[in-house]
Amino acid sequence: MPINSTNLLPPELLARLERLELVTRKVFRGRMKGERRSHRKGQSVEFADFRAYAPGDDIRSIDWNLYARLDKLIVKLFLEEEDLHFYILIDDSRSMDFGQPTKLQYAKQLAAALGFVGLARTDRVRIETLSQGLRKHGPVLRGRKSVWRMLELLDAIEPGDSVALADGVKNFCLRNTGRGILVLISDLMDKSSYEAGIRYLVSQRMDVYVIHLLSQEELEPDVKGDLKLVDCEDQDIAEISVSAPLLARYKATLHAFVGGAQEFCSRRGINYLLANNQTPIKELISNYLRRRGLVR
Amino acid sequence: MTEYFRNTLSLWQWGLLALVPPAIIALYFLKLRRQPLEVPSTYLWNRSLEDLHVNSLWQQLRQNLLMFLQLVLVGLAIFALLRPGWEGTRLKGDRLIFLIDNSASMAATDVDGASNRLAEAKQLAKGFIDQMDSNLMAMIISFSESPQVVQEFTSNRRLLRERLSGIQPSAHGTDLSSAIKLASGLASPGRGATTESDEAITRAELPPATTYIFSDGRFEDVAGGVTSDYLQPIYVPVGSFDSPNLAITVVSTRTSEERPDERQAFVEVSNFTPQPQRVIVELALDGQFLDAAEADVPVGEAVGTVFPLPVGAVGALTARLKYQLGSDPRDVLAADDIGYAAINDTATGRVLVVTPGNIPLNTALVTERARRLANTEFVPPASLDTAAYRNDSENGTYDLIIYDQCAPVQMPRANTLFIGRLPPTPDWIANSEQPTVEAMVVGPQILDWNRASPLLAHVELGDIVIAESLFVQPPAGGDVLIEATAGPIAAVAPRDSYQDVVLGFEIVGTSADGAPTANTNWPLRQAFPTFWLNALEHLAGHGEVQQANNLRPGRPIELHVPANAQQLSVLTPDGRTIPIERSRQNFVRFSETQQPGVYQVRLGDQVLRRFAVNLFDRTESEIGVKPTQDSDSQTLRPADIRIGEVEIAASSHRTPGRVETWKILLACALSLLVLEWYIYNRRVYL
């Protein structure tokens, strides 16, 4: 039993999550209780459509009654019941290791909560990080029994090597080509611009959610005096003398940054949500994510 | 250096000091040692800094608010070292006493910039208090007829100012000597009434207190006996020399000389202006206009005006000065332009004559006119032992008791007139010989008599022959009435509020065999009834009227409480009713006579008597500050005042001193330092 599993998924949150399910706008039009229907026709008991037989079709699906009536070979199509692919991509760069709680910890909690929702509805849940190697697939989790595995997996995530957002996303896209829901939890603090990374996601036929996670220290910096700011990832140095105009300028820059990210995402049909590490997970899920339509 | 700056440092010190501001600037422009701080990303910070670098010079200045504050601080310190200041005034001494005259004349309005002299004096004193250093202590004493400690020694300037503003003008005369005595007593080391005095100061080391006397100098010089050892007096004259003032100096009522049944009011107006004045004297009875008369008053003189009063008039008489249109001499003191007199019921007094039988006296006291003045009762000397007499004499039932050829054991509560005997008080006995044969003067020749005495008004004693008489030497305070060849043979002397008159010679004597004999031919002269009428008029009740009209503000008056009255009340001129509890005796002292005007003594709604309180003080009314001519410059200056043997010049009341501002500058620098500390700690930015 992971020691800090309760940290990631507190019991009181579980009760709330039980009632939620993941929603996607792209892939499914309707739903059945406990399962999801795929657009792909396939092997199920639910009739979907007819179509003319083409060579190669499984002759078991030919509707012989129609053949008798119409003298044509018509194939019955059935809806294929398919489970939902739910991907969570966590930015595990060093910059996420800041804040109280750290942004990474917050991201892990959020991933655990969303993953639990998916597992509870027997969706396929896959949790990956940006620094994960190209060939290194994350395990697919399915079913309630996998909750503990998921938590163990999350628990093992540590701030790793800094990988550019674009590279991390690109690797992810190469690894996972299927459809589904993707939740990217990142602070988007990429000096080589986050846009490229997000563009990769656009090309993926996924329902993408970007949760832009910033710590309170970034949103409302509480700094004084003459400082030498050291970037934890690339050791870049910024010398500042804190003053009211500088703080005002920082706020404006932050505002522009957040606003720019939001606009960039919404132009490309990506759901964007700015999250503060001080907002309780419970609140974030039941208020913000619900409003965005990720869960209901 | 200049008038405004003084150098305090040498050249090399200045040079060193001049290096400080560049040093501060240099330190600020040196590369800062910044504190490293790891942040998630410098991404946003760098972008923010890029924007700011656009106007970096101004940013630099704004960020260096602390540097500017330090430069200003150093600038202030340098400025303080130049000791900027200017010639100002400074107080002498380390203990101050402000003696503030609040007598009647201080209400004169002859000062510029203040409503009256007292306000001016208060303003001056306030200026002194404002200049006081925090280690100075001051005391305020107001003085008029009696001094009053307004505030004891304190260094609390706010308290001093508060108490100072509370000093009110009074209607009293001025007595500096008691004020000096009080101040000297309080300032003396032995009785230092210091409230916050430092015990460490040994009392002998206390220097004399600087005493500022704010006054118009209208007082008697302080007599030689008064010392001012612990005081260092400085006289600050208030007011101007030639302030014009006219005053009513006497208001009285009297019986007309020509028509005895008519009463007259007598008003005297004094002119203290440099020109002759024509004024209108207006007389009102109980507020109703009665009469008016014009009076021409020469410079420095007093002119009396007589008004007939209606028969049986009773009430409060008010005399006012009015000026004809256009001739207003700008009288600066309003308080003395009004005078009061009380006209009481001329109820007949009660007179008791204790006599073994005296036909001339009897005849003189029962004339119609005498009866109008007094009710006279005759009793034999034997009645002196009765309880009824003792009771009456102690209760003051009678206004006058005449002892003819007898004397009581104890003096009564009444005016007395002794004929041929001396009063039984030690004063009289000690001054006169016992009425023995040796002390008797046989056939004294009258040399002179006191014509000024009201008792002897119109009394001609030139051709009186007296067989024998006693020596009558009055006790202290008394006056000799008749001086004979061998010595005084008649005298009058005050006793408490009464008067005792002694005629040393009997009018009618008794021979050895008991037969009445004539001792003098006086009864045959016109002077005899005149004397007795005078005696009745002045001793049987009218003396009181006289006394009442001359009461000065603040002086006590003895009021007679009738036997049947439990509680009296006095209605003051401003309408207050002051109840008077009767004491064991039949007389009570009433001393709340601060306000000029006519007071009514009431028993229930009935007015028993009235008395008037008047300023009537020529010293106060002559209000110009006493001038003296400067011998060198031929200019007038306020006269010196004399305290004891010391002449105190009406000095310029300030001593020059330099007003330094370096303390203020350093205080500013200190507050800047506090501000800088605050900015540094609380990160206040422009």
Chai-1 contact restraints between the chains, C-beta under 6 A:
chainA,res_idxA,chainB,res_idxB,connection_type,confidence,min_distance_angstrom,max_distance_angstrom,comment,restraint_id
A,S95,B,P40,contact,1.0,0.0,6.0,A-B,restraint_1
A,S95,B,S41,contact,1.0,0.0,6.0,A-B,restraint_2
A,F98,B,P40,contact,1.0,0.0,6.0,A-B,restraint_3
A,M189,B,S41,contact,1.0,0.0,6.0,A-B,restraint_4
A,M189,B,Y43,contact,1.0,0.0,6.0,A-B,restraint_5
A,K191,B,Y43,contact,1.0,0.0,6.0,A-B,restraint_6
A,K224,B,R683,contact,1.0,0.0,6.0,A-B,restraint_7
A,D226,B,L32,contact,1.0,0.0,6.0,A-B,restraint_8
A,D226,B,R34,contact,1.0,0.0,6.0,A-B,restraint_9
A,L227,B,R34,contact,1.0,0.0,6.0,A-B,restraint_10
A,L227,B,Q35,contact,1.0,0.0,6.0,A-B,restraint_11
A,L227,B,L37,contact,1.0,0.0,6.0,A-B,restraint_12
A,K228,B,R34,contact,1.0,0.0,6.0,A-B,restraint_13
A,K228,B,P36,contact,1.0,0.0,6.0,A-B,restraint_14
A,L229,B,L37,contact,1.0,0.0,6.0,A-B,restraint_15
A,L229,B,V39,contact,1.0,0.0,6.0,A-B,restraint_16
A,L229,B,T42,contact,1.0,0.0,6.0,A-B,restraint_17
A,L229,B,W45,contact,1.0,0.0,6.0,A-B,restraint_18
A,V230,B,P36,contact,1.0,0.0,6.0,A-B,restraint_19
A,V230,B,E38,contact,1.0,0.0,6.0,A-B,restraint_20
A,D231,B,S41,contact,1.0,0.0,6.0,A-B,restraint_21
A,D231,B,T42,contact,1.0,0.0,6.0,A-B,restraint_22
A,C232,B,E38,contact,1.0,0.0,6.0,A-B,restraint_23
A,D236,B,T42,contact,1.0,0.0,6.0,A-B,restraint_24
A,A238,B,T42,contact,1.0,0.0,6.0,A-B,restraint_25
A,A238,B,W45,contact,1.0,0.0,6.0,A-B,restraint_26
A,A238,B,N46,contact,1.0,0.0,6.0,A-B,restraint_27
A,E239,B,R34,contact,1.0,0.0,6.0,A-B,restraint_28
A,S241,B,Q63,contact,1.0,0.0,6.0,A-B,restraint_29
A,S243,B,Q63,contact,1.0,0.0,6.0,A-B,restraint_30
A,S243,B,Y685,contact,1.0,0.0,6.0,A-B,restraint_31
A,A244,B,Y685,contact,1.0,0.0,6.0,A-B,restraint_32
A,R249,B,S48,contact,1.0,0.0,6.0,A-B,restraint_33
A,R249,B,D51,contact,1.0,0.0,6.0,A-B,restraint_34
A,R249,B,L52,contact,1.0,0.0,6.0,A-B,restraint_35
A,Y250,B,S48,contact,1.0,0.0,6.0,A-B,restraint_36
A,T253,B,L44,contact,1.0,0.0,6.0,A-B,restraint_37
A,T253,B,R47,contact,1.0,0.0,6.0,A-B,restraint_38
A,T253,B,S48,contact,1.0,0.0,6.0,A-B,restraint_39
A,L254,B,L44,contact,1.0,0.0,6.0,A-B,restraint_40
